[in-house]
Amino acid sequence: MDINSTALHAPAAADSRTKKPLRLAVIVASNREGRFAPVIRDWFLARAEQFGGLEIEVVDVAQVELPTALSSRPSGQVAEELARTSARLATADAFVVVTPEYNHSYPAGLKNLIDWHGVEWHAKPVGFVSYGGLSGGLRAVEHLRQVFAELHAVTLRDTVSFHGPWGQFDESGRHTDPEAPEAAAKSLLTQLAWWAHALRDAKAVRPFAA
């Protein structure tokens, strides 16, 4: 064995993988008229950009037109929509779902987006930023954990949640008492980055088999 070419250069290869930016897809789950989602989305995107080391793309269910009737042979129009959306999910190393809570669960548009896809979710971490009334959207998050477990995704324990957020942001979208939510966002992003790097590196060595 050539020590110079193998042992000494292996750490450098690992370092190069770690330094490669993570591709983060932020999924906006609400397509409701008059939704509050853009305020929460923009707040989180600012935290994620500040965190660094991320290539961020937003996937908004309000801009994804997929029928609720799933098909293994979709029409040409649906196939075109899938080609655009599926590629964005497939290239992501990690996901953060920004979701409200509707009737103790998550929006139908989000479930539709999830169900149209499969391998795109495999062996990737999923974090949650939720908002709602007294529960802060956490009941939606708990339902989503079950769904993503079925899809071989890893959901993060810690979340960012806003209880009654409508009075917590000023007209420019800034949180009026930012200390706690910013700490929660930093914790979420730190855990997400760890899992994303670990899973991406593992899949580079051994492809994931569902």
MOBEL-V439843 format. One record per residue. N is the residue number from 1. RES is the residue in one letter. SS is DSSP state (helix for helix, strand for strand, loop for the rest). PHI is phi as a letter, one per 40 degrees, with the letter a starting at -180 (none if undefined). PSI is psi in whole degrees, 0 to 359 (NA if undefined). Layout:
N & RES & SS & PHI & PSI
N & RES & SS & PHI & PSI
//
This chain:
1 & M & loop & none & 134
2 & D & loop & c & 104
3 & I & loop & c & 320
4 & N & loop & c & 321
5 & S & loop & c & 342
6 & T & loop & b & 294
7 & A & helix & c & 319
8 & L & helix & c & 333
9 & H & helix & c & 347
10 & A & helix & c & 315
11 & P & helix & c & 324
12 & A & helix & c & 321
13 & A & helix & c & 318
14 & A & helix & c & 319
15 & D & helix & c & 320
16 & S & helix & c & 325
17 & R & helix & c & 319
18 & T & helix & c & 324
19 & K & helix & c & 342
20 & K & loop & c & 129
21 & P & loop & d & 143
22 & L & strand & c & 139
23 & R & strand & c & 112
24 & L & strand & b & 124
25 & A & strand & b & 119
26 & V & strand & c & 115
27 & I & strand & c & 118
28 & V & strand & c & 117
29 & A & loop & c & 343
30 & S & loop & c & 136
31 & N & loop & b & 22
32 & R & loop & c & 144
33 & E & loop & c & 134
34 & G & loop & g & 22
35 & R & loop & d & 152
36 & F & loop & c & 355
37 & A & helix & d & 319
38 & P & helix & d & 328
39 & V & helix & c & 312
40 & I & helix & c & 318
41 & R & helix & d & 308
42 & D & helix & c & 322
43 & W & helix & c & 314
44 & F & helix & c & 321
45 & L & helix & d & 322
46 & A & helix & c & 321
47 & R & helix & c & 319
48 & A & helix & c & 320
49 & E & helix & c & 322
50 & Q & helix & c & 327
51 & F & helix & c & 320
52 & G & loop & g & 165
53 & G & loop & g & 16
54 & L & strand & b & 138
55 & E & strand & b & 112
56 & I & strand & b & 135
57 & E & strand & b & 139
58 & V & strand & c & 129
59 & V & strand & b & 109
60 & D & strand & b & 121
61 & V & helix & c & 338
62 & A & helix & c & 343
63 & Q & helix & b & 7
64 & V & loop & b & 118
65 & E & loop & b & 90
66 & L & loop & b & 135
67 & P & loop & c & 157
68 & T & loop & c & 344
69 & A & loop & c & 106
70 & L & loop & c & 149
71 & S & loop & a & 140
72 & S & loop & c & 348
73 & R & loop & b & 72
74 & P & loop & c & 157
75 & S & loop & c & 169
76 & G & helix & d & 319
77 & Q & helix & c & 317
78 & V & helix & c & 321
79 & A & helix & c & 321
80 & E & helix & c & 318
81 & E & helix & c & 318
82 & L & helix & c & 320
83 & A & helix & d & 321
84 & R & helix & c & 312
85 & T & helix & c & 316
86 & S & helix & c & 321
87 & A & helix & c & 323
88 & R & helix & c & 325
89 & L & helix & c & 321
90 & A & helix & c & 324
91 & T & loop & c & 351
92 & A & loop & c & 143
93 & D & loop & c & 339
94 & A & strand & a & 161
95 & F & strand & b & 147
96 & V & strand & b & 125
97 & V & strand & c & 121
98 & V & strand & c & 109
99 & T & strand & b & 141
100 & P & strand & c & 180
101 & E & loop & b & 122
102 & Y & strand & b & 118
103 & N & loop & f & 49
104 & H & loop & g & 17
105 & S & strand & a & 196
106 & Y & loop & b & 165
107 & P & loop & c & 149
108 & A & helix & c & 324
109 & G & helix & c & 325
110 & L & helix & c & 315
111 & K & helix & c & 322
112 & N & helix & c & 316
113 & L & helix & c & 316
114 & I & helix & c & 313
115 & D & helix & c & 336
116 & W & loop & c & 354
117 & H & loop & b & 161
118 & G & loop & b & 282
119 & V & helix & c & 339
120 & E & helix & c & 336
121 & W & helix & c & 344
122 & H & loop & d & 136
123 & A & loop & f & 43
124 & K & loop & b & 148
125 & P & strand & c & 148
126 & V & strand & b & 123
127 & G & strand & b & 164
128 & F & strand & b & 135
129 & V & strand & b & 113
130 & S & strand & b & 160
131 & Y & strand & a & 153
132 & G & strand & i & 206
133 & G & loop & c & 232
134 & L & loop & c & 329
135 & S & loop & c & 349
136 & G & loop & g & 21
137 & G & loop & g & 5
138 & L & helix & c & 336
139 & R & helix & c & 326
140 & A & helix & c & 318
141 & V & helix & c & 316
142 & E & helix & c & 325
143 & H & helix & c & 321
144 & L & helix & c & 329
145 & R & helix & d & 319
146 & Q & helix & c & 320
147 & V & helix & c & 312
148 & F & helix & c & 333
149 & A & helix & c & 322
150 & E & helix & c & 335
151 & L & loop & c & 17
152 & H & loop & g & 28
153 & A & loop & c & 160
154 & V & strand & b & 115
155 & T & strand & c & 142
156 & L & loop & c & 144
157 & R & loop & c & 310
158 & D & loop & c & 143
159 & T & loop & b & 171
160 & V & strand & b & 123
161 & S & strand & b & 142
162 & F & strand & b & 118
163 & H & strand & c & 115
164 & G & loop & f & 59
165 & P & helix & c & 345
166 & W & helix & c & 335
167 & G & helix & b & 10
168 & Q & loop & c & 351
169 & F & strand & b & 142
170 & D & loop & c & 185
171 & E & loop & c & 338
172 & S & loop & c & 4
173 & G & loop & g & 10
174 & R & loop & c & 138
175 & H & strand & c & 135
176 & T & loop & c & 344
177 & D & loop & b & 76
178 & P & helix & c & 347
179 & E & helix & d & 307
180 & A & helix & c & 312
181 & P & helix & c & 327
182 & E & helix & c & 323
183 & A & helix & c & 320
184 & A & helix & c & 320
185 & A & helix & c & 319
186 & K & helix & c & 318
187 & S & helix & c & 316
188 & L & helix & c & 312
189 & L & helix & c & 325
190 & T & helix & c & 314
191 & Q & helix & c & 319
192 & L & helix & c & 316
193 & A & helix & c & 319
194 & W & helix & c & 310
195 & W & helix & c & 320
196 & A & helix & c & 315
197 & H & helix & c & 314
198 & A & helix & c & 315
199 & L & helix & c & 322
200 & R & helix & c & 317
201 & D & helix & c & 320
202 & A & helix & c & 318
203 & K & helix & c & 335
204 & A & helix & c & 332
205 & V & helix & c & 319
206 & R & loop & a & 110
207 & P & loop & d & 142
208 & F & loop & c & 137
209 & A & loop & b & 115
210 & A & loop & c & NA
//
